[in-house]
């Protein structure tokens, strides 16, 4: 059983379309946060290709790859949660959402450990930026800008992921209440659209930040 049809809609199909369309508009607006940073990265790749490659080799490939696997797994579980909710299996959907939130927390924990290592390696842009301290003697023009974009992009992604985790926890709690409480089963699918968007952003960031300097071996 789903939540009742709101008075401004003539049918459930119209209401579901409005919700889905609204979520897509919201996701499109969220992309605007990333677009300027990605354009800055594109400029950096064109203007300082050697610096990008050298800076990318300072990133932790193993941790970045592990986090990619974590997010891909979470997307699979989120798809299962949406399917379970649509079929009315609310307790199962709630459990899957908790698992998705847990994987999101794992991602943030790994990213936090990675940030800590990068701070210790003097890779944070500013007066203390010394990439040679990490074992690579070169400090090419553009490397500091690469890490400025790296921290901005991954930090913004982590913020969006945190919002997704909170949404999953809230939905998991609401799904354990009676359907008449007002939460429609389609709400999980809408949350899934946002979660998949956040994961898709990471799928783009992963090769741009971790693989560009390793493509040649």
MDTraj code that builds the backbone (N, CA, C; nanometers):
import mdtraj as md
import numpy as np

residues = "UNK UNK UNK UNK UNK UNK UNK UNK UNK UNK UNK UNK UNK UNK UNK UNK UNK UNK UNK UNK UNK UNK UNK UNK UNK UNK UNK UNK UNK UNK UNK UNK UNK UNK UNK UNK UNK UNK UNK UNK UNK UNK UNK UNK UNK UNK UNK UNK UNK UNK UNK UNK UNK UNK UNK UNK UNK UNK UNK UNK UNK UNK UNK UNK UNK UNK UNK UNK UNK UNK UNK UNK UNK UNK UNK UNK UNK UNK UNK UNK UNK UNK UNK UNK UNK UNK UNK UNK UNK UNK UNK UNK UNK UNK UNK UNK UNK UNK UNK UNK UNK UNK UNK UNK UNK UNK UNK UNK UNK UNK UNK UNK UNK UNK UNK UNK UNK UNK UNK UNK UNK UNK UNK UNK UNK UNK UNK UNK UNK UNK UNK UNK UNK UNK UNK UNK UNK UNK UNK UNK UNK UNK UNK UNK UNK UNK UNK UNK UNK UNK UNK UNK UNK UNK UNK UNK UNK UNK UNK UNK UNK UNK UNK UNK UNK UNK UNK UNK UNK UNK UNK UNK UNK UNK UNK UNK UNK UNK UNK UNK UNK UNK UNK UNK UNK UNK UNK UNK UNK UNK UNK UNK UNK UNK UNK UNK UNK UNK UNK UNK UNK UNK UNK UNK UNK UNK UNK UNK UNK UNK UNK UNK UNK UNK UNK UNK UNK".split()
xyz = np.array([
    [0.0836, -0.1202, 0.0000],
    [0.0000, 0.0000, 0.0000],
    [0.0869, 0.1250, 0.0000],
    [0.0579, 0.2220, -0.0847],
    [0.1357, 0.3436, -0.0944],
    [0.0612, 0.4586, -0.0285],
    [0.1280, 0.5692, -0.0144],
    [0.0650, 0.6878, 0.0415],
    [-0.0457, 0.7362, -0.0516],
    [-0.1428, 0.8085, 0.0069],
    [-0.2569, 0.8537, -0.0736],
    [-0.2128, 0.9571, -0.1751],
    [-0.2983, 0.9777, -0.2746],
    [-0.2700, 1.0747, -0.3794],
    [-0.2926, 1.2152, -0.3241],
    [-0.1968, 1.3020, -0.3439],
    [-0.2109, 1.4403, -0.2979],
    [-0.3199, 1.5098, -0.3773],
    [-0.3829, 1.6089, -0.3145],
    [-0.5018, 1.6708, -0.3738],
    [-0.4720, 1.7465, -0.5029],
    [-0.3466, 1.7880, -0.5242],
    [-0.3147, 1.8637, -0.6460],
    [-0.2967, 1.7758, -0.7687],
    [-0.3031, 1.6413, -0.7509],
    [-0.2860, 1.5493, -0.8626],
    [-0.4174, 1.4779, -0.8923],
    [-0.4369, 1.4474, -1.0221],
    [-0.5592, 1.3795, -1.0656],
    [-0.5472, 1.2275, -1.0577],
    [-0.4263, 1.1763, -1.0637],
    [-0.4067, 1.0314, -1.0633],
    [-0.2712, 0.9984, -1.0008],
    [-0.2550, 0.8701, -0.9650],
    [-0.1268, 0.8267, -0.9087],
    [-0.0169, 0.8368, -1.0138],
    [-0.0486, 0.8077, -1.1393],
    [0.0509, 0.8161, -1.2451],
    [0.1037, 0.9596, -1.2574],
    [0.0142, 1.0577, -1.2481],
    [0.0559, 1.1970, -1.2555],
    [0.1441, 1.2339, -1.1361],
    [0.1072, 1.1858, -1.0193],
    [0.1855, 1.2145, -0.8998],
    [0.3242, 1.1513, -0.9076],
    [0.3299, 1.0252, -0.9524],
    [0.4591, 0.9577, -0.9646],
    [0.5477, 1.0264, -1.0679],
    [0.4873, 1.0707, -1.1783],
    [0.5648, 1.1406, -1.2807],
    [0.6213, 1.2714, -1.2247],
    [0.5402, 1.3440, -1.1505],
    [0.5850, 1.4711, -1.0938],
    [0.7002, 1.4491, -0.9964],
    [0.6908, 1.3440, -0.9157],
    [0.7988, 1.3154, -0.8208],
    [0.9279, 1.2787, -0.8930],
    [0.9158, 1.1934, -0.9934],
    [1.0348, 1.1507, -1.0667],
    [1.0967, 1.2669, -1.1438],
    [1.0125, 1.3440, -1.2088],
    [1.0624, 1.4597, -1.2838],
    [1.1296, 1.5596, -1.1901],
    [1.0689, 1.5806, -1.0743],
    [1.1278, 1.6709, -0.9763],
    [1.2646, 1.6243, -0.9297],
    [1.2797, 1.4927, -0.9120],
    [1.4094, 1.4397, -0.8699],
    [1.5141, 1.4588, -0.9788],
    [1.4753, 1.4376, -1.1054],
    [1.5701, 1.4586, -1.2146],
    [1.6124, 1.6055, -1.2242],
    [1.5182, 1.6970, -1.2028],
    [1.5527, 1.8396, -1.2025],
    [1.6492, 1.8695, -1.0884],
    [1.6241, 1.8111, -0.9726],
    [1.7121, 1.8314, -0.8579],
    [1.8520, 1.7788, -0.8867],
    [1.8599, 1.6600, -0.9472],
    [1.9906, 1.6024, -0.9804],
    [2.0642, 1.6905, -1.0813],
    [1.9905, 1.7418, -1.1796],
    [2.0531, 1.8306, -1.2783],
    [2.1090, 1.9550, -1.2103],
    [2.0361, 2.0080, -1.1134],
    [2.0856, 2.1261, -1.0421],
    [2.2081, 2.0916, -0.9580],
    [2.2134, 1.9705, -0.9038],
    [2.3291, 1.9287, -0.8252],
    [2.4539, 1.9168, -0.9127],
    [2.4346, 1.8782, -1.0371],
    [2.5487, 1.8669, -1.1281],
    [2.6174, 2.0008, -1.1478],
    [2.5416, 2.1100, -1.1323],
    [2.6001, 2.2426, -1.1492],
    [2.7072, 2.2709, -1.0438],
    [2.7018, 2.2021, -0.9294],
    [2.8072, 2.2182, -0.8299],
    [2.9397, 2.1620, -0.8812],
    [2.9309, 2.0510, -0.9545],
    [3.0520, 1.9845, -1.0020],
    [3.1034, 2.0422, -1.1332],
    [3.0153, 2.0963, -1.2160],
    [3.0530, 2.1381, -1.3506],
    [3.1684, 2.2391, -1.3524],
    [3.1675, 2.3460, -1.2715],
    [3.2807, 2.4407, -1.2776],
    [3.4135, 2.3756, -1.2395],
    [3.4118, 2.2873, -1.1410],
    [3.5348, 2.2202, -1.1001],
    [3.5844, 2.1267, -1.2101],
    [3.4924, 2.0589, -1.2777],
    [3.5322, 1.9698, -1.3858],
    [3.5863, 2.0483, -1.5047],
    [3.5292, 2.1648, -1.5314],
    [3.5821, 2.2490, -1.6376],
    [3.7224, 2.2992, -1.6022],
    [3.7423, 2.3318, -1.4748],
    [3.8757, 2.3708, -1.4307],
    [3.9758, 2.2579, -1.4469],
    [3.9309, 2.1356, -1.4192],
    [4.0180, 2.0198, -1.4371],
    [4.0519, 2.0003, -1.5850],
    [3.9525, 2.0201, -1.6723],
    [3.9762, 2.0065, -1.8159],
    [4.0810, 2.1062, -1.8626],
    [4.0703, 2.2296, -1.8143],
    [4.1709, 2.3305, -1.8492],
    [4.3094, 2.2876, -1.8002],
    [4.3137, 2.2355, -1.6782],
    [4.4421, 2.1940, -1.6218],
    [4.5045, 2.0816, -1.7032],
    [4.4230, 1.9866, -1.7455],
    [4.4745, 1.8752, -1.8264],
    [4.5330, 1.9245, -1.9580],
    [4.4703, 2.0261, -2.0169],
    [4.5181, 2.0787, -2.1449],
    [4.6434, 2.1646, -2.1256],
    [4.6431, 2.2461, -2.0209],
    [4.7530, 2.3410, -2.0004],
    [4.8752, 2.2768, -1.9345],
    [4.8526, 2.1815, -1.8436],
    [4.9640, 2.1210, -1.7689],
    [4.9499, 1.9678, -1.7659],
    [4.9598, 1.9039, -1.8807],
    [4.9399, 1.7577, -1.8831],
    [5.0435, 1.6820, -1.8007],
    [5.1690, 1.7239, -1.8021],
    [5.2724, 1.6544, -1.7257],
    [5.2502, 1.6704, -1.5756],
    [5.2068, 1.7897, -1.5351],
    [5.1803, 1.8126, -1.3930],
    [5.0636, 1.7272, -1.3451],
    [4.9604, 1.7131, -1.4285],
    [4.8458, 1.6290, -1.3920],
    [4.8888, 1.4835, -1.3747],
    [4.9691, 1.4360, -1.4685],
    [5.0147, 1.2975, -1.4601],
    [5.1010, 1.2755, -1.3362],
    [5.1919, 1.3708, -1.3091],
    [5.2792, 1.3567, -1.1928],
    [5.2001, 1.3645, -1.0631],
    [5.1048, 1.4573, -1.0552],
    [5.0252, 1.4721, -0.9340],
    [4.9363, 1.3509, -0.9109],
    [4.8805, 1.2968, -1.0182],
    [4.7920, 1.1811, -1.0046],
    [4.8638, 1.0609, -0.9444],
    [4.9937, 1.0509, -0.9705],
    [5.0697, 0.9383, -0.9159],
    [5.0898, 0.9488, -0.7651],
    [5.0581, 1.0644, -0.7078],
    [5.0626, 1.0803, -0.5624],
    [4.9358, 1.0294, -0.4953],
    [4.8270, 1.0141, -0.5713],
    [4.7035, 0.9650, -0.5118],
    [4.7162, 0.8158, -0.4821],
    [4.6367, 0.7689, -0.3873],
    [4.6439, 0.6296, -0.3436],
    [4.5543, 0.5439, -0.4332],
    [4.6167, 0.4772, -0.5284],
    [4.5416, 0.3983, -0.6264],
    [4.4632, 0.2856, -0.5606],
    [4.5218, 0.2185, -0.4636],
    [4.4541, 0.1042, -0.3999],
    [4.3308, 0.1485, -0.3228],
    [4.3433, 0.2560, -0.2461],
    [4.2287, 0.3037, -0.1705],
    [4.1204, 0.3582, -0.2628],
    [4.1611, 0.4287, -0.3681],
    [4.0634, 0.4789, -0.4639],
    [3.9885, 0.3662, -0.5335],
    [4.0604, 0.2602, -0.5679],
    [3.9967, 0.1449, -0.6323],
    [3.9042, 0.0719, -0.5356],
    [3.9494, 0.0562, -0.4108],
    [3.8654, -0.0087, -0.3106],
    [3.7357, 0.0692, -0.2888],
    [3.7461, 0.2009, -0.2828],
    [3.6261, 0.2820, -0.2638],
    [3.5330, 0.2751, -0.3845],
    [3.5905, 0.2612, -0.5030],
    [3.5073, 0.2438, -0.6223],
    [3.4266, 0.1152, -0.6133],
    [3.4911, 0.0081, -0.5685],
    [3.4207, -0.1190, -0.5512],
    [3.3115, -0.1076, -0.4461],
    [3.3394, -0.0333, -0.3390],
    [3.2401, -0.0138, -0.2327],
    [3.1159, 0.0563, -0.2875],
    [3.1359, 0.1611, -0.3658],
    [3.0217, 0.2359, -0.4182],
    [2.9440, 0.1562, -0.5229],
    [3.0146, 0.0803, -0.6055],
    [2.9439, -0.0028, -0.7034],
    [2.8568, -0.1064, -0.6330],
    [2.9087, -0.1642, -0.5257],
    [2.8299, -0.2601, -0.4474],
    [2.7084, -0.1919, -0.3847],
    [2.7291, -0.0701, -0.3350],
    [2.6172, 0.0018, -0.2729],
    [2.5091, 0.0342, -0.3754],
    [2.5482, 0.0648, -0.4987],
    [2.4492, 0.0917, -0.6031],
    [2.3661, -0.0325, -0.6339],
    [2.4322, -0.1485, -0.6338],
    [2.3598, -0.2736, -0.6565],
    [2.2581, -0.2977, -0.5455],
    [2.2992, -0.2751, -0.4214],
    [2.2075, -0.2941, -0.3091],
    [2.0945, -0.1913, -0.3118],
    [2.1253, -0.0700, -0.3554],
    [2.0199, 0.0313, -0.3654],
    [1.9165, -0.0074, -0.4704],
    [1.9617, -0.0648, -0.5806],
    [1.8673, -0.1120, -0.6830],
    [1.7780, -0.2219, -0.6262],
    [1.8367, -0.3121, -0.5477],
    [1.7575, -0.4169, -0.4835],
    [1.6576, -0.3589, -0.3845],
    [1.6986, -0.2542, -0.3130],
    [1.6091, -0.1900, -0.2169],
    [1.4895, -0.1273, -0.2881],
    [1.5144, -0.0608, -0.4008],
    [1.4047, -0.0025, -0.4769],
    [1.3096, -0.1074, -0.5284],
    [1.3646, -0.2194, -0.5754],
    [1.2803, -0.3285, -0.6247],
    [1.1969, -0.3875, -0.5113],
    [1.2584, -0.4041, -0.3946],
    [1.1856, -0.4602, -0.2802],
    [1.0745, -0.3664, -0.2346],
    [1.1028, -0.2364, -0.2308],
    [1.0017, -0.1404, -0.1885],
    [0.8862, -0.1349, -0.2870],
    [0.9186, -0.1394, -0.4150],
    [0.8137, -0.1359, -0.5171],
    [0.7228, -0.2572, -0.5075],
    [0.7817, -0.3702, -0.4648],
    [0.7019, -0.4912, -0.4478],
    [0.6329, -0.5010, -0.3137],
    [0.6442, -0.3948, -0.2335],
    [0.5765, -0.3955, -0.1043],
    [0.6517, -0.4660, 0.0067],
    [0.7755, -0.5086, -0.0174],
    [0.8544, -0.5784, 0.0853],
    [0.9345, -0.4740, 0.1632],
    [0.8639, -0.3986, 0.2425],
    [0.9226, -0.2850, 0.3121],
    [1.0313, -0.3242, 0.4131],
    [1.0134, -0.4291, 0.4942],
    [1.1228, -0.4666, 0.5866],
    [1.2525, -0.5019, 0.5142],
    [1.2407, -0.5743, 0.4025],
    [1.3603, -0.6086, 0.3246],
    [1.4241, -0.4823, 0.2668],
    [1.3408, -0.3915, 0.2175],
    [1.3937, -0.2659, 0.1640],
    [1.4660, -0.1868, 0.2726],
    [1.4103, -0.1873, 0.3929],
    [1.4735, -0.1151, 0.5036],
    [1.6102, -0.1742, 0.5361],
    [1.6198, -0.3069, 0.5374],
    [1.7487, -0.3709, 0.5660],
    [1.8512, -0.3386, 0.4580],
    [1.8077, -0.3391, 0.3339],
    [1.8991, -0.3082, 0.2245],
    [1.9451, -0.1629, 0.2308],
    [1.8561, -0.0738, 0.2688],
    [1.8950, 0.0664, 0.2824],
    [1.9977, 0.0854, 0.3937],
    [1.9821, 0.0102, 0.5016],
    [2.0821, 0.0168, 0.6088],
    [2.2177, -0.0327, 0.5594],
    [2.2157, -0.1361, 0.4748],
    [2.3410, -0.1867, 0.4180],
    [2.4037, -0.0831, 0.3249],
    [2.3205, -0.0144, 0.2468],
    [2.3708, 0.0908, 0.1585],
    [2.4344, 0.2024, 0.2409],
    [2.3661, 0.2429, 0.3478],
    [2.4209, 0.3483, 0.4338],
    [2.5524, 0.3044, 0.4968],
    [2.5607, 0.1766, 0.5370],
    [2.6840, 0.1256, 0.5971],
    [2.7993, 0.1311, 0.4973],
    [2.7733, 0.0933, 0.3722],
    [2.8786, 0.0993, 0.2703],
    [2.9193, 0.2440, 0.2430],
    [2.8213, 0.3341, 0.2460],
    [2.8555, 0.4748, 0.2307],
    [2.9463, 0.5229, 0.3425],
    [2.9182, 0.4763, 0.4654],
    [3.0035, 0.5133, 0.5784],
    [3.1433, 0.4549, 0.5631],
    [3.1518, 0.3333, 0.5087],
    [3.2831, 0.2726, 0.4826],
    [3.3610, 0.3586, 0.3833],
    [3.2936, 0.4029, 0.2788],
    [3.3595, 0.4896, 0.1796],
    [3.4162, 0.6140, 0.2469],
    [3.3358, 0.6790, 0.3302],
    [3.3813, 0.8015, 0.3953],
    [3.4980, 0.7739, 0.4898],
    [3.4938, 0.6599, 0.5583],
    [3.6037, 0.6256, 0.6491],
    [3.7335, 0.6046, 0.5715],
    [3.7250, 0.5323, 0.4598],
    [3.8437, 0.5099, 0.3767],
    [3.8940, 0.6422, 0.3210],
    [3.8009, 0.7272, 0.2778],
    [3.8413, 0.8569, 0.2229],
    [3.9066, 0.9423, 0.3309],
    [3.8542, 0.9352, 0.4527],
    [3.9153, 1.0094, 0.5621],
    [4.0573, 0.9631, 0.5906],
    [4.0787, 0.8312, 0.5866],
    [4.2133, 0.7775, 0.6051],
    [4.3051, 0.8242, 0.4924],
    [4.2512, 0.8291, 0.3704],
    [4.3292, 0.8748, 0.2554],
    [4.3659, 1.0227, 0.2705],
    [4.2688, 1.1043, 0.3124],
    [4.2978, 1.2458, 0.3366],
    [4.4092, 1.2619, 0.4405],
    [4.4014, 1.1829, 0.5459],
    [4.5016, 1.1927, 0.6519],
    [4.6417, 1.1644, 0.5966],
    [4.6531, 1.0616, 0.5135],
    [4.7821, 1.0281, 0.4536],
    [4.8310, 1.1398, 0.3626],
    [4.7391, 1.2009, 0.2896],
    [4.7776, 1.3085, 0.1977],
    [4.8195, 1.4348, 0.2734],
    [4.7546, 1.4612, 0.3851],
    [4.7981, 1.5743, 0.4678],
    [4.9381, 1.5492, 0.5218],
    [4.9626, 1.4277, 0.5667],
    [5.0944, 1.3942, 0.6195],
    [5.2022, 1.3999, 0.5112],
    [5.1634, 1.3744, 0.3866],
    [5.2578, 1.3801, 0.2743],
    [5.2719, 1.5213, 0.2187],
    [5.2127, 1.6201, 0.2854],
    [5.2232, 1.7613, 0.2449],
    [5.1668, 1.7840, 0.1050],
    [5.0548, 1.7201, 0.0769],
    [4.9915, 1.7354, -0.0534],
    [4.8733, 1.8308, -0.0511],
    [4.8427, 1.8876, 0.0645],
    [4.7321, 1.9827, 0.0713],
    [4.7793, 2.1183, 0.0203],
    [4.7055, 2.1801, -0.0724],
    [4.7495, 2.3086, -0.1296],
    [4.7660, 2.4155, -0.0224],
    [4.8687, 2.4931, -0.0383],
    [4.8953, 2.5993, 0.0574],
    [5.0437, 2.6146, 0.0816],
    [5.0757, 2.6844, 0.1913],
    [5.2154, 2.7124, 0.2211],
    [5.2964, 2.5858, 0.2456],
    [5.2316, 2.4814, 0.2950],
    [5.3040, 2.3583, 0.3255],
    [5.3058, 2.2560, 0.2137],
    [5.2630, 2.2944, 0.0946],
    [5.2572, 2.1994, -0.0172],
    [5.3984, 2.1640, -0.0627],
    [5.4353, 2.0375, -0.0422],
    [5.5687, 1.9903, -0.0818],
    [5.5553, 1.8485, -0.1364],
    [5.5184, 1.8309, -0.2631],
    [5.5006, 1.6964, -0.3186],
    [5.6269, 1.6133, -0.3176],
    [5.7436, 1.6770, -0.3206],
    [5.8682, 1.6012, -0.3155],
    [5.8852, 1.5258, -0.1860],
    [5.8160, 1.5698, -0.0813],
    [5.8252, 1.5029, 0.0487],
    [5.7711, 1.3606, 0.0415],
    [5.6829, 1.3345, -0.0589],
    [5.6209, 1.2029, -0.0713],
    [5.7056, 1.1059, -0.1519],
    [5.8270, 1.1449, -0.1905],
    [5.9148, 1.0534, -0.2627],
    [5.9298, 1.0839, -0.4089],
    [5.8613, 1.1874, -0.4566],
    [5.8717, 1.2286, -0.5971],
    [5.9351, 1.3671, -0.5991],
    [6.0561, 1.3815, -0.6505],
    [6.1274, 1.5080, -0.6405],
    [6.0666, 1.6213, -0.7199],
    [5.9900, 1.5925, -0.8243],
    [5.9428, 1.6997, -0.9092],
    [5.8272, 1.7753, -0.8437],
    [5.8255, 1.9057, -0.8652],
    [5.7155, 1.9918, -0.8223],
    [5.6811, 2.0794, -0.9414],
    [5.6109, 2.0212, -1.0386],
    [5.5837, 2.0898, -1.1636],
    [5.4746, 2.1946, -1.1454],
    [5.4806, 2.3038, -1.2243],
    [5.3724, 2.4020, -1.2213],
    [5.2388, 2.3346, -1.2565],
    [5.1400, 2.3562, -1.1774],
    [5.0097, 2.2948, -1.1996],
    [4.9784, 2.1826, -1.1029],
    [5.0786, 2.1281, -1.0343],
    [5.0528, 2.0178, -0.9415],
    [4.9683, 2.0634, -0.8225],
    [4.9967, 2.1821, -0.7731],
    [4.9197, 2.2313, -0.6595],
    [4.7746, 2.2564, -0.6989],
    [4.7549, 2.3073, -0.8197],
    [4.6186, 2.3288, -0.8677],
    [4.5453, 2.1955, -0.8838],
    [4.6169, 2.0911, -0.9285],
    [4.5563, 1.9594, -0.9383],
    [4.5016, 1.9163, -0.8021],
    [4.5818, 1.9331, -0.6983],
    [4.5366, 1.8891, -0.5662],
    [4.4291, 1.9804, -0.5088],
    [4.4294, 2.1063, -0.5488],
    [4.3188, 2.1932, -0.5098],
    [4.1873, 2.1403, -0.5663],
    [4.1897, 2.1020, -0.6947],
    [4.0706, 2.0455, -0.7567],
    [4.0389, 1.9077, -0.7005],
    [4.1422, 1.8320, -0.6699],
    [4.1225, 1.6978, -0.6124],
    [4.0457, 1.7069, -0.4807],
    [4.0910, 1.7928, -0.3907],
    [4.0244, 1.8035, -0.2612],
    [3.8858, 1.8662, -0.2748],
    [3.8706, 1.9608, -0.3677],
    [3.7396, 2.0233, -0.3870],
    [3.6392, 1.9225, -0.4431],
    [3.6798, 1.8467, -0.5442],
    [3.5886, 1.7504, -0.6066],
    [3.5544, 1.6356, -0.5131],
    [3.6545, 1.5774, -0.4503],
    [3.6275, 1.4639, -0.3617],
    [3.5557, 1.5084, -0.2345],
    [3.5870, 1.6302, -0.1870],
    [3.5155, 1.6810, -0.0703],
    [3.3697, 1.7083, -0.1003],
    [3.3419, 1.7672, -0.2166],
    [3.2033, 1.7923, -0.2563],
    [3.1291, 1.6608, -0.2757],
    [3.1976, 1.5620, -0.3327],
    [3.1361, 1.4305, -0.3494],
    [3.1045, 1.3685, -0.2133],
    [3.1978, 1.3805, -0.1187],
    [3.1760, 1.3245, 0.0146],
    [3.0566, 1.3912, 0.0825],
    [3.0398, 1.5213, 0.0608],
    [2.9250, 1.5918, 0.1176],
    [2.7946, 1.5377, 0.0616],
    [2.7895, 1.5179, -0.0692],
    [2.6689, 1.4620, -0.1316],
    [2.6440, 1.3192, -0.0834],
    [2.7512, 1.2438, -0.0662],
    [2.7350, 1.1066, -0.0172],
    [2.6801, 1.1058, 0.1249],
    [2.7233, 1.1994, 0.2064],
    [2.6715, 1.2090, 0.3429],
    [2.5213, 1.2357, 0.3427],
    [2.4771, 1.3227, 0.2529],
    [2.3338, 1.3482, 0.2396],
    [2.2611, 1.2203, 0.1998],
    [2.3201, 1.1440, 0.1071],
    [2.2589, 1.0176, 0.0661],
    [2.2506, 0.9179, 0.1803],
    [2.3538, 0.9118, 0.2630],
    [2.3534, 0.8211, 0.3780],
    [2.2407, 0.8578, 0.4743],
    [2.2278, 0.9865, 0.5040],
    [2.1216, 1.0316, 0.5944],
    [1.9837, 1.0004, 0.5367],
    [1.9691, 1.0159, 0.4052],
    [1.8411, 0.9844, 0.3414],
    [1.8099, 0.8358, 0.3533],
    [1.9105, 0.7510, 0.3346],
    [1.8893, 0.6065, 0.3468],
    [1.8484, 0.5686, 0.4886],
    [1.9125, 0.6284, 0.5873],
    [1.8786, 0.5995, 0.7268],
    [1.7365, 0.6448, 0.7591],
    [1.6998, 0.7632, 0.7101],
    [1.5647, 0.8136, 0.7353],
    [1.4597, 0.7243, 0.6690],
    [1.4854, 0.6834, 0.5443],
    [1.3907, 0.5970, 0.4742],
    [1.3810, 0.4603, 0.5407],
    [1.4935, 0.4066, 0.5864],
    [1.4916, 0.2765, 0.6540],
    [1.4053, 0.2827, 0.7787],
    [1.4133, 0.3938, 0.8508],
    [1.3310, 0.4089, 0.9711],
    [1.1833, 0.4222, 0.9344],
    [1.1536, 0.5022, 0.8314],
    [1.0148, 0.5228, 0.7915],
    [0.9519, 0.3956, 0.7343],
    [1.0325, 0.3152, 0.6678],
    [0.9790, 0.1926, 0.6085],
    [0.9369, 0.0907, 0.7142],
    [0.9856, 0.1059, 0.8342],
    [0.9460, 0.0152, 0.9415],
    [0.8147, 0.0576, 1.0075],
    [0.7621, 0.1703, 0.9638],
    [0.6326, 0.2165, 1.0120],
    [0.5236, 0.1697, 0.9156],
    [0.3982, 0.1752, 0.9567],
    [0.2894, 0.1316, 0.8678],
    [0.2851, 0.2153, 0.7403],
    [0.2466, 0.1560, 0.6274],
    [0.2397, 0.2308, 0.5013],
    [0.1512, 0.3539, 0.5104],
    [0.0512, 0.3496, 0.5985],
    [-0.0393, 0.4636, 0.6116],
    [0.0269, 0.5852, 0.6733],
    [0.1547, 0.5681, 0.7212],
    [0.2240, 0.6797, 0.7846],
    [0.2576, 0.7904, 0.6850],
    [0.2467, 0.7619, 0.5555],
    [0.2648, 0.8678, 0.4575],
    [0.3806, 0.8480, 0.3622],
    [0.4671, 0.7499, 0.3842],
    [0.5810, 0.7263, 0.2951],
    [0.5393, 0.6300, 0.1851],
    [0.5509, 0.6736, 0.0607],
    [0.5192, 0.5852, -0.0508],
    [0.6369, 0.4940, -0.0791],
    [0.6072, 0.3770, -0.1327],
    [0.7133, 0.2829, -0.1668],
    [0.8030, 0.3381, -0.2773],
    [0.7488, 0.4297, -0.3586],
    [0.8283, 0.4884, -0.4659],
    [0.9379, 0.5813, -0.4123],
    [0.9281, 0.6211, -0.2867],
    [1.0281, 0.7116, -0.2304],
    [1.1667, 0.6483, -0.2330],
    [1.1738, 0.5165, -0.2167],
    [1.3034, 0.4482, -0.2200],
    [1.3638, 0.4565, -0.3592],
    [1.2821, 0.4428, -0.4618],
    [1.3331, 0.4542, -0.5980],
    [1.3845, 0.5955, -0.6268],
    [1.3169, 0.6958, -0.5734],
    [1.3625, 0.8329, -0.5921],
    [1.4951, 0.8561, -0.5201],
    [1.5069, 0.8029, -0.3991],
    [1.6344, 0.8123, -0.3281],
    [1.7430, 0.7381, -0.4041],
    [1.7035, 0.6274, -0.4689],
    [1.7984, 0.5516, -0.5485],
    [1.8530, 0.6324, -0.6651],
    [1.7702, 0.7161, -0.7263],
    [1.8182, 0.8014, -0.8348],
    [1.9286, 0.8935, -0.7852],
    [1.9084, 0.9504, -0.6671],
    [2.0106, 1.0390, -0.6114],
    [2.1373, 0.9617, -0.5788],
    [2.1214, 0.8437, -0.5193],
    [2.2387, 0.7632, -0.4830],
    [2.3181, 0.7227, -0.6071],
    [2.2484, 0.6824, -0.7118],
    [2.3172, 0.6435, -0.8349],
    [2.3872, 0.7639, -0.8986],
    [2.3282, 0.8818, -0.8856],
    [2.3936, 1.0023, -0.9347],
    [2.5255, 1.0256, -0.8617],
    [2.5237, 1.0138, -0.7294],
    [2.6456, 1.0335, -0.6510],
    [2.7510, 0.9294, -0.6895],
    [2.7080, 0.8060, -0.7097],
    [2.8019, 0.7017, -0.7509],
    [2.8569, 0.7282, -0.8907],
    [2.7712, 0.7773, -0.9795],
    [2.8150, 0.8061, -1.1166],
    [2.9203, 0.9172, -1.1175],
    [2.9027, 1.0156, -1.0307],
    [3.0034, 1.1216, -1.0198],
    [3.1384, 1.0616, -0.9828],
    [3.1374, 0.9673, -0.8870],
    [3.2635, 0.9052, -0.8475],
    [3.3245, 0.8235, -0.9617],
    [3.2409, 0.7590, -1.0402],
    [3.2911, 0.6803, -1.1534],
    [3.3660, 0.7704, -1.2519],
    [3.3231, 0.8963, -1.2640],
    [3.3956, 0.9916, -1.3474],
    [3.5226, 1.0407, -1.2775],
    [3.5129, 1.0662, -1.1475],
    [3.6278, 1.1204, -1.0757],
    [3.7412, 1.0196, -1.0636],
    [3.7074, 0.8938, -1.0491],
    [3.8095, 0.7911, -1.0263],
    [3.9163, 0.7897, -1.1359],
    [3.8820, 0.7774, -1.2631],
    [3.9893, 0.7789, -1.3650],
    [4.0554, 0.9147, -1.3783],
    [3.9800, 1.0235, -1.3598],
    [4.0391, 1.1565, -1.3759],
    [4.1449, 1.1853, -1.2704],
    [4.1217, 1.1390, -1.1481],
    [4.2105, 1.1730, -1.0372],
    [4.3118, 1.0646, -1.0044],
    [4.2787, 0.9397, -1.0337],
    [4.3651, 0.8294, -0.9901],
    [4.4399, 0.7599, -1.1039],
    [4.3852, 0.7667, -1.2254],
    [4.4419, 0.6851, -1.3332],
    [4.5194, 0.7631, -1.4379],
    [4.4993, 0.8950, -1.4440],
    [4.5595, 0.9708, -1.5537],
    [4.7114, 0.9594, -1.5546],
    [4.7727, 0.9550, -1.4379],
    [4.9195, 0.9460, -1.4332],
    [4.9730, 0.8051, -1.4423],
    [4.8826, 0.7073, -1.4444],
    [4.9252, 0.5675, -1.4483],
    [4.8889, 0.5003, -1.5789],
    [4.8273, 0.5742, -1.6698],
    [4.7812, 0.5152, -1.7964],
    [4.8976, 0.4622, -1.8789],
    [5.0107, 0.5270, -1.8660],
    [5.1250, 0.4851, -1.9443],
    [5.2123, 0.3807, -1.8771],
    [5.1633, 0.3311, -1.7605],
    [5.2383, 0.2284, -1.6911],
    [5.2958, 0.2774, -1.5621],
])
top = md.Topology()
chain = top.add_chain()
for i, resn in enumerate(residues, 1):
    res = top.add_residue(resn, chain, resSeq=i)
    for name in ("N", "CA", "C"):
        top.add_atom(name, md.element.get_by_symbol(name[0]), res)
traj = md.Trajectory(xyz[None], top)
